[in-house]
């Protein structure tokens, strides 16, 4: 049970770190960071979706989420490495 808890904590920590790193790398438009509310809000209005798509917000969001997923995968890998002291 303790190994599972440690794995979950490692996945969460590295996943959050991956999101933060992804935001730091990909979260800028024109030298300014995009507000997190704008980045992760889902708008159903066609016009708002079109503007966000043209501005590259959807592509930016995907890259940031992929960085978070990569961090989570690293968390699984590091927590399950053989020879790691528990």
PyMOL Python script that loads the backbone (N, CA, C, O; Angstrom):
from pymol import cmd

cmd.read_pdbstr("""\
ATOM      1  N   UNK A   1       0.833  -1.196   0.000  1.00  0.00           N
ATOM      2  CA  UNK A   1       0.000   0.000   0.000  1.00  0.00           C
ATOM      3  C   UNK A   1       0.876   1.257   0.000  1.00  0.00           C
ATOM      4  O   UNK A   1       0.542   2.269  -0.616  1.00  0.00           O
ATOM      5  N   UNK A   2       1.999   1.162   0.705  1.00  0.00           N
ATOM      6  CA  UNK A   2       2.885   2.316   0.770  1.00  0.00           C
ATOM      7  C   UNK A   2       3.506   2.613  -0.595  1.00  0.00           C
ATOM      8  O   UNK A   2       3.669   3.777  -0.961  1.00  0.00           O
ATOM      9  N   UNK A   3       3.853   1.570  -1.348  1.00  0.00           N
ATOM     10  CA  UNK A   3       4.411   1.765  -2.677  1.00  0.00           C
ATOM     11  C   UNK A   3       3.410   2.444  -3.600  1.00  0.00           C
ATOM     12  O   UNK A   3       3.781   3.307  -4.396  1.00  0.00           O
ATOM     13  N   UNK A   4       2.147   2.060  -3.498  1.00  0.00           N
ATOM     14  CA  UNK A   4       1.105   2.682  -4.312  1.00  0.00           C
ATOM     15  C   UNK A   4       0.976   4.163  -3.969  1.00  0.00           C
ATOM     16  O   UNK A   4       0.872   5.003  -4.863  1.00  0.00           O
ATOM     17  N   UNK A   5       0.984   4.477  -2.694  1.00  0.00           N
ATOM     18  CA  UNK A   5       0.896   5.873  -2.261  1.00  0.00           C
ATOM     19  C   UNK A   5       2.085   6.682  -2.775  1.00  0.00           C
ATOM     20  O   UNK A   5       1.918   7.802  -3.257  1.00  0.00           O
ATOM     21  N   UNK A   6       3.275   6.115  -2.671  1.00  0.00           N
ATOM     22  CA  UNK A   6       4.469   6.804  -3.164  1.00  0.00           C
ATOM     23  C   UNK A   6       4.420   6.986  -4.681  1.00  0.00           C
ATOM     24  O   UNK A   6       4.849   8.019  -5.195  1.00  0.00           O
ATOM     25  N   UNK A   7       3.903   5.998  -5.393  1.00  0.00           N
ATOM     26  CA  UNK A   7       3.767   6.107  -6.844  1.00  0.00           C
ATOM     27  C   UNK A   7       2.791   7.209  -7.209  1.00  0.00           C
ATOM     28  O   UNK A   7       3.068   8.009  -8.102  1.00  0.00           O
ATOM     29  N   UNK A   8       1.661   7.262  -6.537  1.00  0.00           N
ATOM     30  CA  UNK A   8       0.660   8.299  -6.818  1.00  0.00           C
ATOM     31  C   UNK A   8       1.233   9.686  -6.539  1.00  0.00           C
ATOM     32  O   UNK A   8       1.038  10.610  -7.330  1.00  0.00           O
ATOM     33  N   UNK A   9       1.930   9.833  -5.434  1.00  0.00           N
ATOM     34  CA  UNK A   9       2.539  11.125  -5.099  1.00  0.00           C
ATOM     35  C   UNK A   9       3.573  11.521  -6.141  1.00  0.00           C
ATOM     36  O   UNK A   9       3.614  12.679  -6.555  1.00  0.00           O
ATOM     37  N   UNK A  10       4.409  10.583  -6.574  1.00  0.00           N
ATOM     38  CA  UNK A  10       5.436  10.868  -7.575  1.00  0.00           C
ATOM     39  C   UNK A  10       4.792  11.257  -8.908  1.00  0.00           C
ATOM     40  O   UNK A  10       5.253  12.185  -9.571  1.00  0.00           O
ATOM     41  N   UNK A  11       3.733  10.553  -9.300  1.00  0.00           N
ATOM     42  CA  UNK A  11       3.038  10.865 -10.549  1.00  0.00           C
ATOM     43  C   UNK A  11       2.428  12.258 -10.474  1.00  0.00           C
ATOM     44  O   UNK A  11       2.546  13.035 -11.422  1.00  0.00           O
ATOM     45  N   UNK A  12       1.784  12.581  -9.369  1.00  0.00           N
ATOM     46  CA  UNK A  12       1.173  13.905  -9.218  1.00  0.00           C
ATOM     47  C   UNK A  12       2.221  15.018  -9.231  1.00  0.00           C
ATOM     48  O   UNK A  12       2.056  16.027  -9.915  1.00  0.00           O
ATOM     49  N   UNK A  13       3.283  14.828  -8.482  1.00  0.00           N
ATOM     50  CA  UNK A  13       4.311  15.868  -8.405  1.00  0.00           C
ATOM     51  C   UNK A  13       4.980  16.114  -9.759  1.00  0.00           C
ATOM     52  O   UNK A  13       5.135  17.261 -10.180  1.00  0.00           O
ATOM     53  N   UNK A  14       5.374  15.037 -10.434  1.00  0.00           N
ATOM     54  CA  UNK A  14       6.032  15.216 -11.719  1.00  0.00           C
ATOM     55  C   UNK A  14       5.054  15.641 -12.812  1.00  0.00           C
ATOM     56  O   UNK A  14       5.443  16.328 -13.757  1.00  0.00           O
ATOM     57  N   UNK A  15       3.791  15.239 -12.690  1.00  0.00           N
ATOM     58  CA  UNK A  15       2.782  15.713 -13.627  1.00  0.00           C
ATOM     59  C   UNK A  15       2.556  17.211 -13.496  1.00  0.00           C
ATOM     60  O   UNK A  15       2.461  17.916 -14.500  1.00  0.00           O
ATOM     61  N   UNK A  16       2.469  17.699 -12.268  1.00  0.00           N
ATOM     62  CA  UNK A  16       2.309  19.137 -12.028  1.00  0.00           C
ATOM     63  C   UNK A  16       3.556  19.885 -12.471  1.00  0.00           C
ATOM     64  O   UNK A  16       3.462  20.964 -13.056  1.00  0.00           O
ATOM     65  N   UNK A  17       4.729  19.313 -12.195  1.00  0.00           N
ATOM     66  CA  UNK A  17       5.970  19.945 -12.650  1.00  0.00           C
ATOM     67  C   UNK A  17       6.015  20.010 -14.172  1.00  0.00           C
ATOM     68  O   UNK A  17       6.466  21.005 -14.739  1.00  0.00           O
ATOM     69  N   UNK A  18       5.549  18.954 -14.837  1.00  0.00           N
ATOM     70  CA  UNK A  18       5.494  18.951 -16.291  1.00  0.00           C
ATOM     71  C   UNK A  18       4.563  20.019 -16.833  1.00  0.00           C
ATOM     72  O   UNK A  18       4.873  20.673 -17.828  1.00  0.00           O
ATOM     73  N   UNK A  19       3.415  20.198 -16.175  1.00  0.00           N
ATOM     74  CA  UNK A  19       2.488  21.264 -16.581  1.00  0.00           C
ATOM     75  C   UNK A  19       3.133  22.641 -16.415  1.00  0.00           C
ATOM     76  O   UNK A  19       3.007  23.503 -17.285  1.00  0.00           O
ATOM     77  N   UNK A  20       3.817  22.837 -15.300  1.00  0.00           N
ATOM     78  CA  UNK A  20       4.466  24.127 -15.054  1.00  0.00           C
ATOM     79  C   UNK A  20       5.572  24.392 -16.069  1.00  0.00           C
ATOM     80  O   UNK A  20       5.706  25.506 -16.576  1.00  0.00           O
ATOM     81  N   UNK A  21       6.357  23.371 -16.358  1.00  0.00           N
ATOM     82  CA  UNK A  21       7.427  23.541 -17.351  1.00  0.00           C
ATOM     83  C   UNK A  21       6.831  23.790 -18.729  1.00  0.00           C
ATOM     84  O   UNK A  21       7.315  24.644 -19.472  1.00  0.00           O
ATOM     85  N   UNK A  22       5.781  23.046 -19.074  1.00  0.00           N
ATOM     86  CA  UNK A  22       5.118  23.257 -20.355  1.00  0.00           C
ATOM     87  C   UNK A  22       4.547  24.650 -20.481  1.00  0.00           C
ATOM     88  O   UNK A  22       4.639  25.266 -21.543  1.00  0.00           O
ATOM     89  N   UNK A  23       3.953  25.158 -19.402  1.00  0.00           N
ATOM     90  CA  UNK A  23       3.417  26.522 -19.418  1.00  0.00           C
ATOM     91  C   UNK A  23       4.551  27.530 -19.576  1.00  0.00           C
ATOM     92  O   UNK A  23       4.418  28.519 -20.298  1.00  0.00           O
ATOM     93  N   UNK A  24       5.659  27.275 -18.903  1.00  0.00           N
ATOM     94  CA  UNK A  24       6.802  28.176 -19.026  1.00  0.00           C
ATOM     95  C   UNK A  24       7.380  28.212 -20.429  1.00  0.00           C
ATOM     96  O   UNK A  24       7.852  29.255 -20.884  1.00  0.00           O
ATOM     97  N   UNK A  25       7.345  27.090 -21.108  1.00  0.00           N
ATOM     98  CA  UNK A  25       7.896  27.015 -22.459  1.00  0.00           C
ATOM     99  C   UNK A  25       6.893  27.467 -23.514  1.00  0.00           C
ATOM    100  O   UNK A  25       7.232  28.259 -24.394  1.00  0.00           O
ATOM    101  N   UNK A  26       5.663  26.970 -23.433  1.00  0.00           N
ATOM    102  CA  UNK A  26       4.693  27.171 -24.507  1.00  0.00           C
ATOM    103  C   UNK A  26       3.598  28.185 -24.190  1.00  0.00           C
ATOM    104  O   UNK A  26       2.759  28.452 -25.050  1.00  0.00           O
ATOM    105  N   UNK A  27       3.577  28.754 -22.998  1.00  0.00           N
ATOM    106  CA  UNK A  27       2.459  29.584 -22.567  1.00  0.00           C
ATOM    107  C   UNK A  27       2.514  31.041 -22.970  1.00  0.00           C
ATOM    108  O   UNK A  27       1.763  31.852 -22.429  1.00  0.00           O
ATOM    109  N   UNK A  28       3.381  31.399 -23.905  1.00  0.00           N
ATOM    110  CA  UNK A  28       3.514  32.809 -24.292  1.00  0.00           C
ATOM    111  C   UNK A  28       2.960  33.058 -25.688  1.00  0.00           C
ATOM    112  O   UNK A  28       3.093  32.232 -26.592  1.00  0.00           O
ATOM    113  N   UNK A  29       2.342  34.211 -25.833  1.00  0.00           N
ATOM    114  CA  UNK A  29       1.960  34.742 -27.141  1.00  0.00           C
ATOM    115  C   UNK A  29       2.454  36.179 -27.173  1.00  0.00           C
ATOM    116  O   UNK A  29       2.065  36.995 -26.337  1.00  0.00           O
ATOM    117  N   UNK A  30       3.296  36.479 -28.120  1.00  0.00           N
ATOM    118  CA  UNK A  30       3.824  37.842 -28.242  1.00  0.00           C
ATOM    119  C   UNK A  30       4.643  38.276 -27.043  1.00  0.00           C
ATOM    120  O   UNK A  30       4.645  39.458 -26.697  1.00  0.00           O
ATOM    121  N   UNK A  31       5.339  37.348 -26.401  1.00  0.00           N
ATOM    122  CA  UNK A  31       6.182  37.685 -25.263  1.00  0.00           C
ATOM    123  C   UNK A  31       5.442  37.799 -23.948  1.00  0.00           C
ATOM    124  O   UNK A  31       6.064  38.065 -22.919  1.00  0.00           O
ATOM    125  N   UNK A  32       4.130  37.607 -23.948  1.00  0.00           N
ATOM    126  CA  UNK A  32       3.317  37.687 -22.729  1.00  0.00           C
ATOM    127  C   UNK A  32       2.698  36.320 -22.447  1.00  0.00           C
ATOM    128  O   UNK A  32       2.237  35.630 -23.356  1.00  0.00           O
ATOM    129  N   UNK A  33       2.699  35.945 -21.167  1.00  0.00           N
ATOM    130  CA  UNK A  33       2.063  34.684 -20.795  1.00  0.00           C
ATOM    131  C   UNK A  33       0.550  34.820 -20.899  1.00  0.00           C
ATOM    132  O   UNK A  33      -0.027  35.836 -20.511  1.00  0.00           O
ATOM    133  N   UNK A  34      -0.079  33.778 -21.429  1.00  0.00           N
ATOM    134  CA  UNK A  34      -1.531  33.732 -21.532  1.00  0.00           C
ATOM    135  C   UNK A  34      -2.091  33.417 -20.152  1.00  0.00           C
ATOM    136  O   UNK A  34      -1.557  32.569 -19.437  1.00  0.00           O
ATOM    137  N   UNK A  35      -3.159  34.097 -19.785  1.00  0.00           N
ATOM    138  CA  UNK A  35      -3.798  33.873 -18.495  1.00  0.00           C
ATOM    139  C   UNK A  35      -4.313  32.430 -18.424  1.00  0.00           C
ATOM    140  O   UNK A  35      -4.836  31.908 -19.408  1.00  0.00           O
ATOM    141  N   UNK A  36      -4.165  31.794 -17.267  1.00  0.00           N
ATOM    142  CA  UNK A  36      -4.577  30.403 -17.117  1.00  0.00           C
ATOM    143  C   UNK A  36      -6.071  30.224 -17.333  1.00  0.00           C
ATOM    144  O   UNK A  36      -6.499  29.185 -17.837  1.00  0.00           O
ATOM    145  N   UNK A  37      -6.872  31.219 -16.961  1.00  0.00           N
ATOM    146  CA  UNK A  37      -8.312  31.125 -17.190  1.00  0.00           C
ATOM    147  C   UNK A  37      -8.615  31.047 -18.680  1.00  0.00           C
ATOM    148  O   UNK A  37      -9.477  30.276 -19.101  1.00  0.00           O
ATOM    149  N   UNK A  38      -7.918  31.831 -19.466  1.00  0.00           N
ATOM    150  CA  UNK A  38      -8.117  31.821 -20.916  1.00  0.00           C
ATOM    151  C   UNK A  38      -7.625  30.498 -21.483  1.00  0.00           C
ATOM    152  O   UNK A  38      -8.254  29.928 -22.374  1.00  0.00           O
ATOM    153  N   UNK A  39      -6.523  30.020 -20.979  1.00  0.00           N
ATOM    154  CA  UNK A  39      -5.897  28.825 -21.518  1.00  0.00           C
ATOM    155  C   UNK A  39      -6.722  27.570 -21.272  1.00  0.00           C
ATOM    156  O   UNK A  39      -6.815  26.712 -22.150  1.00  0.00           O
ATOM    157  N   UNK A  40      -7.321  27.450 -20.096  1.00  0.00           N
ATOM    158  CA  UNK A  40      -8.008  26.210 -19.753  1.00  0.00           C
ATOM    159  C   UNK A  40      -9.522  26.327 -19.670  1.00  0.00           C
ATOM    160  O   UNK A  40     -10.182  25.393 -19.215  1.00  0.00           O
ATOM    161  N   UNK A  41     -10.089  27.451 -20.097  1.00  0.00           N
ATOM    162  CA  UNK A  41     -11.546  27.550 -20.121  1.00  0.00           C
ATOM    163  C   UNK A  41     -12.061  26.965 -21.430  1.00  0.00           C
ATOM    164  O   UNK A  41     -11.409  27.068 -22.469  1.00  0.00           O
ATOM    165  N   UNK A  42     -13.222  26.360 -21.368  1.00  0.00           N
ATOM    166  CA  UNK A  42     -13.841  25.772 -22.554  1.00  0.00           C
ATOM    167  C   UNK A  42     -15.029  26.651 -22.960  1.00  0.00           C
ATOM    168  O   UNK A  42     -16.018  26.749 -22.234  1.00  0.00           O
ATOM    169  N   UNK A  43     -14.917  27.272 -24.101  1.00  0.00           N
ATOM    170  CA  UNK A  43     -15.994  28.106 -24.609  1.00  0.00           C
ATOM    171  C   UNK A  43     -16.757  27.363 -25.682  1.00  0.00           C
ATOM    172  O   UNK A  43     -16.166  26.743 -26.566  1.00  0.00           O
ATOM    173  N   UNK A  44     -18.086  27.431 -25.598  1.00  0.00           N
ATOM    174  CA  UNK A  44     -18.914  26.745 -26.581  1.00  0.00           C
ATOM    175  C   UNK A  44     -19.347  27.685 -27.693  1.00  0.00           C
ATOM    176  O   UNK A  44     -19.909  27.238 -28.692  1.00  0.00           O
ATOM    177  N   UNK A  45     -19.100  28.955 -27.542  1.00  0.00           N
ATOM    178  CA  UNK A  45     -19.461  29.936 -28.551  1.00  0.00           C
ATOM    179  C   UNK A  45     -18.552  29.750 -29.767  1.00  0.00           C
ATOM    180  O   UNK A  45     -17.331  29.693 -29.622  1.00  0.00           O
ATOM    181  N   UNK A  46     -19.139  29.655 -30.963  1.00  0.00           N
ATOM    182  CA  UNK A  46     -18.365  29.418 -32.184  1.00  0.00           C
ATOM    183  C   UNK A  46     -17.342  30.513 -32.420  1.00  0.00           C
ATOM    184  O   UNK A  46     -16.203  30.221 -32.785  1.00  0.00           O
ATOM    185  N   UNK A  47     -17.718  31.757 -32.223  1.00  0.00           N
ATOM    186  CA  UNK A  47     -16.817  32.878 -32.469  1.00  0.00           C
ATOM    187  C   UNK A  47     -15.620  32.840 -31.522  1.00  0.00           C
ATOM    188  O   UNK A  47     -14.483  33.052 -31.943  1.00  0.00           O
ATOM    189  N   UNK A  48     -15.875  32.571 -30.262  1.00  0.00           N
ATOM    190  CA  UNK A  48     -14.778  32.492 -29.294  1.00  0.00           C
ATOM    191  C   UNK A  48     -13.848  31.326 -29.615  1.00  0.00           C
ATOM    192  O   UNK A  48     -12.629  31.451 -29.491  1.00  0.00           O
ATOM    193  N   UNK A  49     -14.413  30.202 -30.024  1.00  0.00           N
ATOM    194  CA  UNK A  49     -13.572  29.060 -30.401  1.00  0.00           C
ATOM    195  C   UNK A  49     -12.729  29.379 -31.620  1.00  0.00           C
ATOM    196  O   UNK A  49     -11.561  28.995 -31.689  1.00  0.00           O
ATOM    197  N   UNK A  50     -13.308  30.076 -32.579  1.00  0.00           N
ATOM    198  CA  UNK A  50     -12.565  30.431 -33.792  1.00  0.00           C
ATOM    199  C   UNK A  50     -11.405  31.368 -33.470  1.00  0.00           C
ATOM    200  O   UNK A  50     -10.304  31.194 -33.992  1.00  0.00           O
ATOM    201  N   UNK A  51     -11.645  32.356 -32.616  1.00  0.00           N
ATOM    202  CA  UNK A  51     -10.593  33.304 -32.237  1.00  0.00           C
ATOM    203  C   UNK A  51      -9.489  32.580 -31.479  1.00  0.00           C
ATOM    204  O   UNK A  51      -8.308  32.815 -31.732  1.00  0.00           O
ATOM    205  N   UNK A  52      -9.858  31.711 -30.560  1.00  0.00           N
ATOM    206  CA  UNK A  52      -8.857  30.960 -29.789  1.00  0.00           C
ATOM    207  C   UNK A  52      -8.040  30.054 -30.694  1.00  0.00           C
ATOM    208  O   UNK A  52      -6.835  29.893 -30.503  1.00  0.00           O
ATOM    209  N   UNK A  53      -8.703  29.464 -31.678  1.00  0.00           N
ATOM    210  CA  UNK A  53      -7.996  28.594 -32.609  1.00  0.00           C
ATOM    211  C   UNK A  53      -7.010  29.393 -33.464  1.00  0.00           C
ATOM    212  O   UNK A  53      -5.876  28.962 -33.672  1.00  0.00           O
ATOM    213  N   UNK A  54      -7.434  30.535 -33.950  1.00  0.00           N
ATOM    214  CA  UNK A  54      -6.564  31.370 -34.768  1.00  0.00           C
ATOM    215  C   UNK A  54      -5.401  31.918 -33.953  1.00  0.00           C
ATOM    216  O   UNK A  54      -4.308  32.104 -34.488  1.00  0.00           O
ATOM    217  N   UNK A  55      -5.620  32.177 -32.673  1.00  0.00           N
ATOM    218  CA  UNK A  55      -4.567  32.710 -31.810  1.00  0.00           C
ATOM    219  C   UNK A  55      -3.581  31.618 -31.381  1.00  0.00           C
ATOM    220  O   UNK A  55      -2.514  31.924 -30.849  1.00  0.00           O
ATOM    221  N   UNK A  56      -3.928  30.356 -31.607  1.00  0.00           N
ATOM    222  CA  UNK A  56      -3.041  29.262 -31.247  1.00  0.00           C
ATOM    223  C   UNK A  56      -3.226  28.756 -29.835  1.00  0.00           C
ATOM    224  O   UNK A  56      -2.388  28.008 -29.332  1.00  0.00           O
ATOM    225  N   UNK A  57      -4.309  29.148 -29.184  1.00  0.00           N
ATOM    226  CA  UNK A  57      -4.556  28.743 -27.790  1.00  0.00           C
ATOM    227  C   UNK A  57      -4.747  27.228 -27.700  1.00  0.00           C
ATOM    228  O   UNK A  57      -4.225  26.591 -26.785  1.00  0.00           O
ATOM    229  N   UNK A  58      -5.494  26.649 -28.645  1.00  0.00           N
ATOM    230  CA  UNK A  58      -5.752  25.205 -28.594  1.00  0.00           C
ATOM    231  C   UNK A  58      -4.461  24.404 -28.749  1.00  0.00           C
ATOM    232  O   UNK A  58      -4.247  23.419 -28.043  1.00  0.00           O
ATOM    233  N   UNK A  59      -3.613  24.827 -29.664  1.00  0.00           N
ATOM    234  CA  UNK A  59      -2.329  24.157 -29.866  1.00  0.00           C
ATOM    235  C   UNK A  59      -1.445  24.315 -28.626  1.00  0.00           C
ATOM    236  O   UNK A  59      -0.769  23.373 -28.210  1.00  0.00           O
ATOM    237  N   UNK A  60      -1.458  25.502 -28.050  1.00  0.00           N
ATOM    238  CA  UNK A  60      -0.681  25.779 -26.838  1.00  0.00           C
ATOM    239  C   UNK A  60      -1.150  24.883 -25.696  1.00  0.00           C
ATOM    240  O   UNK A  60      -0.334  24.299 -24.983  1.00  0.00           O
ATOM    241  N   UNK A  61      -2.462  24.777 -25.526  1.00  0.00           N
ATOM    242  CA  UNK A  61      -3.022  23.952 -24.463  1.00  0.00           C
ATOM    243  C   UNK A  61      -2.597  22.498 -24.643  1.00  0.00           C
ATOM    244  O   UNK A  61      -2.232  21.832 -23.674  1.00  0.00           O
ATOM    245  N   UNK A  62      -2.642  22.010 -25.867  1.00  0.00           N
ATOM    246  CA  UNK A  62      -2.256  20.624 -26.130  1.00  0.00           C
ATOM    247  C   UNK A  62      -0.802  20.375 -25.758  1.00  0.00           C
ATOM    248  O   UNK A  62      -0.484  19.356 -25.144  1.00  0.00           O
ATOM    249  N   UNK A  63       0.071  21.285 -26.120  1.00  0.00           N
ATOM    250  CA  UNK A  63       1.494  21.117 -25.797  1.00  0.00           C
ATOM    251  C   UNK A  63       1.730  21.109 -24.294  1.00  0.00           C
ATOM    252  O   UNK A  63       2.537  20.326 -23.794  1.00  0.00           O
ATOM    253  N   UNK A  64       1.029  21.976 -23.575  1.00  0.00           N
ATOM    254  CA  UNK A  64       1.189  22.043 -22.120  1.00  0.00           C
ATOM    255  C   UNK A  64       0.675  20.770 -21.462  1.00  0.00           C
ATOM    256  O   UNK A  64       1.306  20.242 -20.546  1.00  0.00           O
ATOM    257  N   UNK A  65      -0.471  20.275 -21.927  1.00  0.00           N
ATOM    258  CA  UNK A  65      -1.029  19.047 -21.363  1.00  0.00           C
ATOM    259  C   UNK A  65      -0.121  17.857 -21.667  1.00  0.00           C
ATOM    260  O   UNK A  65       0.047  16.983 -20.816  1.00  0.00           O
ATOM    261  N   UNK A  66       0.469  17.807 -22.867  1.00  0.00           N
ATOM    262  CA  UNK A  66       1.404  16.733 -23.189  1.00  0.00           C
ATOM    263  C   UNK A  66       2.631  16.773 -22.285  1.00  0.00           C
ATOM    264  O   UNK A  66       3.153  15.725 -21.904  1.00  0.00           O
ATOM    265  N   UNK A  67       3.094  17.964 -21.940  1.00  0.00           N
ATOM    266  CA  UNK A  67       4.226  18.071 -21.002  1.00  0.00           C
ATOM    267  C   UNK A  67       3.839  17.516 -19.639  1.00  0.00           C
ATOM    268  O   UNK A  67       4.633  16.821 -19.006  1.00  0.00           O
ATOM    269  N   UNK A  68       2.623  17.817 -19.179  1.00  0.00           N
ATOM    270  CA  UNK A  68       2.147  17.272 -17.915  1.00  0.00           C
ATOM    271  C   UNK A  68       2.031  15.757 -17.962  1.00  0.00           C
ATOM    272  O   UNK A  68       2.382  15.072 -17.001  1.00  0.00           O
ATOM    273  N   UNK A  69       1.537  15.231 -19.086  1.00  0.00           N
ATOM    274  CA  UNK A  69       1.433  13.774 -19.230  1.00  0.00           C
ATOM    275  C   UNK A  69       2.824  13.135 -19.244  1.00  0.00           C
ATOM    276  O   UNK A  69       3.024  12.062 -18.675  1.00  0.00           O
ATOM    277  N   UNK A  70       3.770  13.792 -19.890  1.00  0.00           N
ATOM    278  CA  UNK A  70       5.140  13.282 -19.888  1.00  0.00           C
ATOM    279  C   UNK A  70       5.721  13.246 -18.490  1.00  0.00           C
ATOM    280  O   UNK A  70       6.418  12.299 -18.127  1.00  0.00           O
ATOM    281  N   UNK A  71       5.438  14.275 -17.702  1.00  0.00           N
ATOM    282  CA  UNK A  71       5.897  14.283 -16.313  1.00  0.00           C
ATOM    283  C   UNK A  71       5.273  13.163 -15.507  1.00  0.00           C
ATOM    284  O   UNK A  71       5.940  12.542 -14.680  1.00  0.00           O
ATOM    285  N   UNK A  72       3.987  12.899 -15.746  1.00  0.00           N
ATOM    286  CA  UNK A  72       3.310  11.814 -15.034  1.00  0.00           C
ATOM    287  C   UNK A  72       3.911  10.463 -15.406  1.00  0.00           C
ATOM    288  O   UNK A  72       4.094   9.606 -14.541  1.00  0.00           O
ATOM    289  N   UNK A  73       4.218  10.269 -16.684  1.00  0.00           N
ATOM    290  CA  UNK A  73       4.844   9.021 -17.117  1.00  0.00           C
ATOM    291  C   UNK A  73       6.221   8.871 -16.466  1.00  0.00           C
ATOM    292  O   UNK A  73       6.590   7.779 -16.033  1.00  0.00           O
ATOM    293  N   UNK A  74       6.975   9.961 -16.399  1.00  0.00           N
ATOM    294  CA  UNK A  74       8.265   9.895 -15.702  1.00  0.00           C
ATOM    295  C   UNK A  74       8.083   9.548 -14.232  1.00  0.00           C
ATOM    296  O   UNK A  74       8.898   8.826 -13.656  1.00  0.00           O
ATOM    297  N   UNK A  75       7.013  10.060 -13.622  1.00  0.00           N
ATOM    298  CA  UNK A  75       6.719   9.723 -12.234  1.00  0.00           C
ATOM    299  C   UNK A  75       6.476   8.244 -12.053  1.00  0.00           C
ATOM    300  O   UNK A  75       6.947   7.647 -11.085  1.00  0.00           O
ATOM    301  N   UNK A  76       5.737   7.641 -12.985  1.00  0.00           N
ATOM    302  CA  UNK A  76       5.508   6.194 -12.926  1.00  0.00           C
ATOM    303  C   UNK A  76       6.829   5.456 -13.107  1.00  0.00           C
ATOM    304  O   UNK A  76       7.140   4.528 -12.360  1.00  0.00           O
ATOM    305  N   UNK A  77       7.592   5.870 -14.091  1.00  0.00           N
ATOM    306  CA  UNK A  77       8.873   5.215 -14.383  1.00  0.00           C
ATOM    307  C   UNK A  77       9.808   5.270 -13.175  1.00  0.00           C
ATOM    308  O   UNK A  77      10.365   4.248 -12.774  1.00  0.00           O
ATOM    309  N   UNK A  78       9.981   6.461 -12.593  1.00  0.00           N
ATOM    310  CA  UNK A  78      10.908   6.608 -11.476  1.00  0.00           C
ATOM    311  C   UNK A  78      10.426   5.892 -10.217  1.00  0.00           C
ATOM    312  O   UNK A  78      11.240   5.379  -9.449  1.00  0.00           O
ATOM    313  N   UNK A  79       9.124   5.851  -9.999  1.00  0.00           N
ATOM    314  CA  UNK A  79       8.632   5.207  -8.787  1.00  0.00           C
ATOM    315  C   UNK A  79       8.675   3.679  -8.885  1.00  0.00           C
ATOM    316  O   UNK A  79       8.706   2.992  -7.863  1.00  0.00           O
ATOM    317  N   UNK A  80       8.677   3.154 -10.094  1.00  0.00           N
ATOM    318  CA  UNK A  80       8.676   1.711 -10.265  1.00  0.00           C
ATOM    319  C   UNK A  80      10.030   1.146 -10.688  1.00  0.00           C
ATOM    320  O   UNK A  80      10.131  -0.037 -11.015  1.00  0.00           O
ATOM    321  N   UNK A  81      11.071   1.982 -10.684  1.00  0.00           N
ATOM    322  CA  UNK A  81      12.410   1.526 -11.074  1.00  0.00           C
ATOM    323  C   UNK A  81      12.910   0.461 -10.104  1.00  0.00           C
ATOM    324  O   UNK A  81      12.812   0.623  -8.888  1.00  0.00           O
ATOM    325  N   UNK A  82      13.443  -0.624 -10.648  1.00  0.00           N
ATOM    326  CA  UNK A  82      14.015  -1.637  -9.745  1.00  0.00           C
ATOM    327  C   UNK A  82      15.256  -1.093  -9.042  1.00  0.00           C
ATOM    328  O   UNK A  82      16.004  -0.298  -9.611  1.00  0.00           O
ATOM    329  N   UNK A  83      15.460  -1.513  -7.841  1.00  0.00           N
ATOM    330  CA  UNK A  83      16.636  -1.080  -7.081  1.00  0.00           C
ATOM    331  C   UNK A  83      16.393   0.203  -6.315  1.00  0.00           C
ATOM    332  O   UNK A  83      17.281   0.675  -5.605  1.00  0.00           O
ATOM    333  N   UNK A  84      15.211   0.775  -6.444  1.00  0.00           N
ATOM    334  CA  UNK A  84      14.897   2.007  -5.719  1.00  0.00           C
ATOM    335  C   UNK A  84      14.577   1.647  -4.276  1.00  0.00           C
ATOM    336  O   UNK A  84      13.798   0.728  -4.022  1.00  0.00           O
ATOM    337  N   UNK A  85      15.166   2.355  -3.343  1.00  0.00           N
ATOM    338  CA  UNK A  85      14.921   2.085  -1.920  1.00  0.00           C
ATOM    339  C   UNK A  85      13.576   2.646  -1.525  1.00  0.00           C
ATOM    340  O   UNK A  85      13.254   3.792  -1.838  1.00  0.00           O
ATOM    341  N   UNK A  86      12.786   1.834  -0.834  1.00  0.00           N
ATOM    342  CA  UNK A  86      11.446   2.272  -0.400  1.00  0.00           C
ATOM    343  C   UNK A  86      11.457   2.521   1.068  1.00  0.00           C
ATOM    344  O   UNK A  86      10.433   2.897   1.638  1.00  0.00           O
TER     345      UNK A  86
END
""", "prot")
cmd.dss("prot")
cmd.show_as("cartoon", "prot")
cmd.util.cbc("prot")
cmd.orient("prot")
